[in-house]
Amino acid sequence: MGIFDRFKGGISEDAVREALKAVQDPDLHRDIVSLGFVKKVDIKGKKVHVVVELTTPACPVKEQLQAQCREVVEALEGVDEAHIEMTAQTPKRRDTIPDLVKEALGGVKSIIAVASGKGGVGKSTSTVNLAYGLAQAGSKVGILDADIYGPSMMQMTKVGKPEETRGQLIVPPQFGGVKIISVGMFTEAKQAQMLRGPMVAQIIRQFLTQIDWGELDYLLIDYPPGTGDIQLTLSQIAPITGAVVVTTPQEVALIDVRKAISMFDTLKVPVLGVVETMSYFICDGCEKKHYIFREGGGRRVAKEHGLPMIGEIPIEPKVAADSDDGKPLVISSPDSIAAKAYLDAAGQVAAQQSIVSSQSEGALSHFKLEWE
Ligand SMILES: Nc1ncnc2c1ncn2[C@@H]1O[C@H](COP(=O)(O)OP(=O)(O)OP(=O)(O)O)[C@@H](O)[C@H]1O
């Protein structure tokens, strides 16, 4: 800015930036100027154009921040109109990606494990809808279906099989703009059930090293249920940046989800929060929430471990029907209550990942060699 600029139209860039310091990011608890989010301030007469860059396109408070920015800038004397342009750039990883997975996963900014202690709790349904929710907000997303004994992504989406390679790497096919790789693309169902431990470890390794994911904001890994060898192998080879744990509200599911949280704690993978599925049912006539499997179990576990509650997804026949038809609910029925809950949850996942990534050097910092 030239030294006379501040006298030209009355309003200066400094004054605009100063005013914007009043706008706080509610998740990061700092103002958007000191966070470096204000990328550009253009002043033309009494009109001000501000470019704000967030750390994720799926930011759940994007509109709120935009409105606050407009309000503080328009409150300045000499400003008639403020146009606040919201953009997003997910930050690059700050940790070192191990050489083994560098070629496949080097361009992926966040790798999120979607795990559950128990089977059948809605983990794969959550993976799909969180992924498409993030993609709908403008993020580049991939899904790795590593649920080796029960891969379901080819059923839950209409993705085809991979057909291209780039060098030694397999190019993942896409469905609705999301890149997908599933164990089911390479094994017959019966074959998968008969795999022995070492073979499973070998497949997982191939999956994490031989897929050309390219540039992605988020790669969601659909974990097999449980906390055994496969989950450990996955978490040790894949440089996971955060985990989402999925449960239903009953105590039997909660016991196992606590084990999943404890596994991630041991592995020093930050848990982003808890998704509770099949939380309640709203019947057509009465609009009342019926807590079929008891109320608040997921919230209780989240509180016990000091974790955020990412979402409570109702039981809705449409969820199962759309899944069976290969249609991600957030795309096919975006106005359904479950889809809205999933879209909110996707925003929460993005927000929590941004918080965790801004706080730590990255999930892999504990892998540093002793003498470093
Ligand atoms: N909110 C919901 N409302 C109704 N049905 C649901 C809901 N969430 C999941 N389902 C259905 O429940 C069944 C199990 O869901 P899903 O396959 O996602 O569970 P999972 O935890 O991944 O299971 P697995 O352990 O076998 O991998 C599916 O038929 C799915 O369509």
The ligand as an SDF file (V2000), in Angstrom:
LIG
                    3D

 31 33  0  0  0  0  0  0  0  0999 V2000
  -29.1950  -44.5420    9.8200 N   0  0  0  0  0  0  0  0  0  0  0  0
  -29.5840  -45.6860    9.2960 C   0  0  0  0  0  0  0  0  0  0  0  0
  -30.9110  -45.9550    9.0870 N   0  0  0  0  0  0  0  0  0  0  0  0
  -31.2890  -47.1340    8.5330 C   0  0  0  0  0  0  0  0  0  0  0  0
  -30.4540  -48.1050    8.1520 N   0  0  0  0  0  0  0  0  0  0  0  0
  -29.1430  -47.8900    8.3270 C   0  0  0  0  0  0  0  0  0  0  0  0
  -28.6250  -46.6910    8.9070 C   0  0  0  0  0  0  0  0  0  0  0  0
  -27.2730  -46.7700    8.9320 N   0  0  0  0  0  0  0  0  0  0  0  0
  -26.9510  -47.9570    8.4120 C   0  0  0  0  0  0  0  0  0  0  0  0
  -28.0590  -48.6490    8.0460 N   0  0  0  0  0  0  0  0  0  0  0  0
  -28.1190  -49.9880    7.4610 C   0  0  0  0  0  0  0  0  0  0  0  0
  -27.5540  -50.8940    8.3890 O   0  0  0  0  0  0  0  0  0  0  0  0
  -26.8040  -51.9140    7.7260 C   0  0  0  0  0  0  0  0  0  0  0  0
  -25.3700  -51.9220    8.2510 C   0  0  0  0  0  0  0  0  0  0  0  0
  -24.7370  -50.7220    7.8710 O   0  0  0  0  0  0  0  0  0  0  0  0
  -23.2150  -50.6640    7.4030 P   0  0  0  0  0  0  0  0  0  0  0  0
  -22.9290  -51.7020    6.3850 O   0  0  0  0  0  0  0  0  0  0  0  0
  -22.9100  -49.2540    7.0850 O   0  0  0  0  0  0  0  0  0  0  0  0
  -22.5150  -51.0780    8.7710 O   0  0  0  0  0  0  0  0  0  0  0  0
  -20.9930  -51.4420    9.0520 P   0  0  0  0  0  0  0  0  0  0  0  0
  -20.7480  -51.0400   10.4500 O   0  0  0  0  0  0  0  0  0  0  0  0
  -20.1100  -50.8920    8.0140 O   0  0  0  0  0  0  0  0  0  0  0  0
  -21.0380  -53.0110    8.8930 O   0  0  0  0  0  0  0  0  0  0  0  0
  -19.7810  -54.0230    8.7090 P   0  0  0  0  0  0  0  0  0  0  0  0
  -19.2620  -54.2100   10.0420 O   0  0  0  0  0  0  0  0  0  0  0  0
  -20.4380  -55.2520    8.1850 O   0  0  0  0  0  0  0  0  0  0  0  0
  -18.8280  -53.4210    7.7740 O   0  0  0  0  0  0  0  0  0  0  0  0
  -26.9100  -51.5970    6.2360 C   0  0  0  0  0  0  0  0  0  0  0  0
  -27.9510  -52.3390    5.6790 O   0  0  0  0  0  0  0  0  0  0  0  0
  -27.2570  -50.1210    6.2130 C   0  0  0  0  0  0  0  0  0  0  0  0
  -27.9660  -49.7520    5.0520 O   0  0  0  0  0  0  0  0  0  0  0  0
  1  2  1  0
  2  3  1  0
  2  7  2  0
  3  4  2  0
  4  5  1  0
  5  6  2  0
  6  7  1  0
  6 10  1  0
  7  8  1  0
  8  9  2  0
  9 10  1  0
 10 11  1  0
 11 12  1  0
 11 30  1  0
 12 13  1  0
 13 14  1  0
 13 28  1  0
 14 15  1  0
 15 16  1  0
 16 17  2  0
 16 18  1  0
 16 19  1  0
 19 20  1  0
 20 21  2  0
 20 22  1  0
 20 23  1  0
 23 24  1  0
 24 25  2  0
 24 26  1  0
 24 27  1  0
 28 29  1  0
 28 30  1  0
 30 31  1  0
M  END
$$$$
